[in-house]
C-alpha cells in the first residue's frame, strides 16, 4: 500500500479525523461559507467519504499540535481543514 493510500485510509477510519470533519458528534461546526457573488464555486458540506486524495496531512495530538489536512474531493473541489482537541474538547 502506498503512503497516499495509507493516509486516505487513516483519514476515513480515524475517530480524530472524523472530529475534524465534524462527523463524530461534535456539535459546534463552523458556519457554511457563503458562495462568492457571481461564482459557481460550491460550498456544499462534505465528509470523509467524499475525499478521494490526501494531498498533505499532519496528525495532531490531544493537548498538542492540531490535525491539519489538504484533500481533493470526489466532485473536483479541494479543501483544507484543521482541528484541535484539548481538555475542553474539539475546536
N, CA, C and O of each residue as an XYZ file, in Angstrom:
364
protein
N       0.853     -1.173      0.000
C       0.000      0.000      0.000
C       0.901      1.238      0.000
O       1.876      1.303      0.748
N       0.570      2.207     -0.835
C       1.371      3.419     -0.900
C       1.055      4.332      0.276
O       0.027      4.177      0.934
N       1.941      5.278      0.534
C       1.724      6.246      1.623
C       0.433      7.009      1.408
O      -0.318      7.222      2.360
N       0.150      7.434      0.155
C      -1.077      8.191     -0.129
C      -2.310      7.361      0.210
O      -3.247      7.872      0.823
N      -2.321      6.083     -0.182
C      -3.459      5.223      0.141
C      -3.574      5.012      1.641
O      -4.680      4.966      2.181
N      -2.443      4.885      2.312
C      -2.447      4.723      3.756
C      -3.029      5.962      4.427
O      -3.832      5.842      5.352
N      -2.626      7.170      3.965
C      -3.173      8.403      4.519
C      -4.674      8.484      4.304
O      -5.402      8.894      5.208
N      -5.149      8.104      3.133
C      -6.574      8.144      2.838
C      -7.330      7.177      3.744
O      -8.376      7.533      4.287
N      -6.822      5.971      3.913
C      -7.454      5.000      4.814
C      -7.450      5.509      6.256
O      -8.452      5.396      6.963
N      -6.324      6.066      6.684
C      -6.239      6.611      8.040
C      -7.271      7.709      8.248
O      -7.954      7.739      9.271
N      -7.386      8.614      7.277
C      -8.317      9.731      7.388
C      -9.758      9.234      7.469
O     -10.533      9.718      8.293
N     -10.121      8.279      6.627
C     -11.513      7.806      6.573
C     -11.894      6.928      7.756
O     -13.080      6.766      8.040
N     -10.913      6.358      8.451
C     -11.208      5.416      9.527
C     -10.804      5.902     10.908
O     -10.789      5.124     11.861
N     -10.479      7.171     11.021
C      -9.963      7.706     12.274
C     -11.022      8.491     13.036
O     -11.708      9.340     12.466
N     -11.146      8.204     14.314
C     -12.030      8.981     15.181
C     -11.607     10.441     15.203
O     -12.449     11.337     15.144
N     -10.294     10.684     15.288
C      -9.802     12.059     15.349
C     -10.105     12.820     14.067
O     -10.604     13.943     14.129
N      -9.818     12.243     12.918
C     -10.129     12.922     11.654
C     -11.635     13.079     11.495
O     -12.089     14.074     10.929
N     -12.406     12.139     11.972
C     -13.857     12.280     11.945
C     -14.307     13.519     12.707
O     -15.246     14.199     12.293
N     -13.641     13.813     13.817
C     -13.949     15.029     14.566
C     -13.552     16.278     13.788
O     -14.283     17.268     13.802
N     -12.420     16.248     13.120
C     -12.000     17.396     12.313
C     -13.046     17.679     11.237
O     -13.333     18.839     10.941
N     -13.616     16.625     10.651
C     -14.634     16.758      9.614
C     -16.032     16.961     10.199
O     -16.991     17.136      9.448
N     -16.160     16.941     11.520
C     -17.448     17.163     12.162
C     -18.376     15.969     12.110
O     -19.596     16.136     12.093
N     -17.823     14.767     12.084
C     -18.629     13.553     11.923
C     -18.782     12.722     13.193
O     -19.458     11.694     13.160
N     -18.191     13.120     14.291
C     -18.201     12.282     15.492
C     -19.040     12.879     16.609
O     -18.736     12.685     17.786
N     -20.085     13.598     16.252
C     -20.936     14.159     17.274
C     -20.497     15.520     17.756
O     -21.106     16.086     18.663
N     -19.455     16.047     17.165
C     -19.010     17.401     17.516
C     -20.140     18.353     17.161
O     -20.651     18.307     16.042
N     -20.536     19.205     18.078
C     -21.772     19.971     17.898
C     -21.573     21.452     17.617
O     -22.551     22.200     17.629
N     -20.365     21.903     17.367
C     -20.138     23.323     17.114
C     -19.354     23.533     15.821
O     -18.270     24.116     15.856
N     -19.878     23.068     14.672
C     -19.140     23.225     13.427
C     -19.115     24.681     12.988
O     -19.961     25.482     13.386
N     -18.136     25.006     12.165
C     -18.074     26.351     11.614
C     -19.286     26.560     10.706
O     -19.748     25.614     10.067
N     -19.806     27.792     10.642
C     -20.938     28.038      9.746
C     -20.510     27.878      8.300
O     -19.330     28.030      7.983
N     -21.465     27.570      7.407
C     -21.103     27.418      5.998
C     -20.547     28.724      5.437
O     -20.970     29.817      5.813
N     -19.601     28.579      4.540
C     -19.045     29.741      3.861
C     -20.015     30.184      2.781
O     -20.473     29.351      1.998
N     -20.345     31.469      2.711
C     -21.255     31.903      1.654
C     -20.590     31.782      0.292
O     -19.385     31.989      0.149
N     -21.387     31.448     -0.692
C     -20.866     31.345     -2.056
C     -20.492     32.743     -2.542
O     -21.278     33.679     -2.400
N     -19.292     32.890     -3.117
C     -18.905     34.208     -3.619
C     -19.883     34.689     -4.691
O     -20.306     33.896     -5.531
N     -20.252     35.979     -4.678
C     -21.195     36.505     -5.679
C     -20.681     36.272     -7.095
O     -19.506     36.495     -7.386
N     -21.574     35.822     -7.970
C     -21.216     35.585     -9.366
C     -20.313     34.391     -9.586
O     -19.739     34.240    -10.665
N     -20.177     33.549     -8.592
C     -19.271     32.405     -8.682
C     -20.064     31.117     -8.829
O     -21.219     31.029     -8.411
N     -19.435     30.133     -9.423
C     -20.049     28.809     -9.481
C     -19.308     27.840     -8.555
O     -19.339     26.628     -8.769
N     -18.651     28.368     -7.540
C     -17.930     27.561     -6.568
C     -18.912     26.980     -5.567
O     -19.682     27.715     -4.947
N     -18.890     25.681     -5.408
C     -19.787     25.018     -4.476
C     -19.270     25.167     -3.049
O     -18.076     25.018     -2.790
N     -20.178     25.460     -2.137
C     -19.846     25.497     -0.716
C     -20.623     24.405      0.034
O     -20.798     24.486      1.250
N     -21.080     23.397     -0.692
C     -21.815     22.292     -0.088
C     -20.936     21.542      0.907
O     -19.729     21.402      0.710
N     -21.566     21.063      1.981
C     -20.871     20.289      3.003
C     -20.296     19.009      2.392
O     -20.827     18.491      1.410
N     -19.230     18.513      2.969
C     -18.618     17.261      2.524
C     -18.170     16.494      3.755
O     -18.106     17.038      4.857
N     -17.864     15.226      3.550
C     -17.431     14.369      4.654
C     -16.178     13.607      4.238
O     -15.689     13.755      3.117
N     -15.673     12.802      5.143
C     -14.509     11.980      4.815
C     -14.814     11.042      3.655
O     -13.910     10.676      2.903
N     -16.073     10.650      3.501
C     -16.444      9.755      2.397
C     -16.255     10.406      1.036
O     -16.113      9.705      0.034
N     -16.251     11.742      0.980
C     -16.070     12.456     -0.280
C     -14.603     12.655     -0.648
O     -14.304     13.119     -1.748
N     -13.694     12.317      0.244
C     -12.268     12.515     -0.011
C     -11.757     11.409     -0.922
O     -11.937     10.224     -0.638
N     -11.112     11.807     -2.027
C     -10.521     10.834     -2.946
C      -8.997     10.872     -2.941
O      -8.349      9.940     -3.416
N      -8.421     11.959     -2.399
C      -6.965     12.074     -2.351
C      -6.561     12.947     -1.165
O      -7.149     13.999     -0.916
N      -5.562     12.491     -0.455
C      -4.957     13.297      0.604
C      -3.699     13.917      0.009
O      -2.756     13.212     -0.349
N      -3.698     15.239     -0.091
C      -2.547     15.939     -0.660
C      -1.483     16.144      0.404
O      -0.293     15.960      0.147
N      -1.916     16.524      1.599
C      -0.991     16.685      2.723
C      -1.769     16.492      4.013
O      -2.942     16.855      4.101
N      -1.116     15.924      5.007
C      -1.763     15.788      6.305
C      -0.729     15.759      7.412
O       0.371     15.227      7.261
N      -1.120     16.349      8.525
C      -0.308     16.338      9.738
C      -1.190     15.792     10.845
O      -2.238     16.359     11.153
N      -0.762     14.696     11.437
C      -1.500     14.106     12.548
C      -1.295     14.960     13.794
O      -0.163     15.293     14.142
N      -2.369     15.308     14.452
C      -2.287     16.102     15.669
C      -2.122     15.241     16.901
O      -1.882     14.036     16.829
N      -2.260     15.902     18.024
C      -2.118     15.228     19.304
C      -3.009     15.934     20.315
O      -3.046     17.164     20.355
N      -3.722     15.175     21.125
C      -4.550     15.789     22.164
C      -3.686     16.659     23.065
O      -2.593     16.267     23.474
N      -4.202     17.855     23.368
C      -3.470     18.842     24.163
C      -2.135     19.206     23.529
O      -1.183     19.566     24.221
N      -2.077     19.108     22.193
C      -0.843     19.437     21.478
C      -1.153     20.021     20.118
O      -2.078     20.819     19.960
N      -0.379     19.618     19.154
C      -0.499     20.136     17.786
C      -1.860     19.781     17.179
O      -2.452     18.753     17.508
N      -2.345     20.656     16.282
C      -3.616     20.427     15.574
C      -3.473     19.363     14.495
O      -2.370     19.072     14.031
N      -4.611     18.787     14.102
C      -4.724     17.921     12.942
C      -4.971     18.848     11.756
O      -5.870     19.687     11.806
N      -4.188     18.707     10.696
C      -4.300     19.581      9.531
C      -4.239     18.719      8.275
O      -3.424     17.801      8.185
N      -5.121     19.021      7.288
C      -5.047     18.284      6.033
C      -5.503     19.150      4.858
O      -6.277     20.094      5.011
N      -4.995     18.791      3.693
C      -5.446     19.338      2.417
C      -5.862     18.130      1.597
O      -5.082     17.193      1.426
N      -7.098     18.147      1.084
C      -7.643     16.986      0.390
C      -8.315     17.386     -0.922
O      -8.692     18.541     -1.119
N      -8.456     16.407     -1.810
C      -9.248     16.569     -3.031
C     -10.526     15.768     -2.841
O     -10.495     14.635     -2.361
N     -11.656     16.369     -3.224
C     -12.957     15.730     -3.062
C     -13.416     15.086     -4.362
O     -12.894     15.385     -5.437
N     -14.399     14.201     -4.250
C     -14.898     13.459     -5.410
C     -15.603     14.324     -6.451
O     -15.852     13.860     -7.564
N     -15.929     15.571     -6.114
C     -16.554     16.465     -7.097
C     -15.547     17.444     -7.696
O     -15.934     18.381     -8.394
N     -14.243     17.230     -7.425
C     -13.196     18.059     -8.002
C     -12.754     19.221     -7.132
O     -11.760     19.878     -7.440
N     -13.478     19.487     -6.045
C     -13.069     20.573     -5.150
C     -11.874     20.142     -4.314
O     -11.592     18.955     -4.150
N     -11.180     21.154     -3.791
C     -10.110     20.951     -2.832
C     -10.539     21.590     -1.524
O     -11.297     22.560     -1.517
N     -10.054     21.044     -0.421
C     -10.421     21.597      0.881
C      -9.224     21.501      1.821
O      -8.400     20.591      1.723
N      -9.154     22.452      2.721
C      -8.177     22.364      3.810
C      -8.954     22.415      5.116
O      -9.896     23.193      5.263
N      -8.551     21.585      6.051
C      -9.228     21.504      7.344
C      -8.194     21.446      8.442
O      -7.080     20.960      8.244
N      -8.574     21.947      9.601
C      -7.732     21.799     10.777
C      -8.626     21.722     11.999
O      -9.714     22.298     12.038
N      -8.153     21.015     12.971
C      -8.898     20.892     14.211
C      -7.952     20.555     15.344
O      -6.897     19.953     15.143
N      -8.348     20.954     16.526
C      -7.546     20.671     17.695
C      -8.405     20.151     18.825
O      -9.603     20.425     18.891
N      -7.789     19.410     19.697
C      -8.506     18.848     20.837
C      -7.673     19.072     22.097
O      -6.508     18.684     22.186
N      -8.329     19.721     23.073
C      -7.676     19.883     24.372
C      -8.658     19.473     25.447
O      -9.670     18.843     25.142
N      -8.394     19.807     26.681
C      -9.235     19.350     27.782
C     -10.668     19.859     27.686
O     -11.546     19.340     28.375
N     -10.931     20.881     26.831
C     -12.305     21.385     26.671
C     -13.037     20.693     25.527
O     -14.238     20.904     25.354
N     -12.346     19.877     24.748
C     -12.965     19.193     23.613
C     -12.382     19.643     22.286
O     -11.289     20.207     22.230
N     -13.129     19.386     21.218
C     -12.665     19.673     19.853
C     -12.998     21.097     19.436
O     -14.052     21.634     19.776
N     -12.069     21.697     18.689
C     -12.254     23.004     18.053
C     -12.014     22.870     16.574
O     -12.117     23.852     15.840
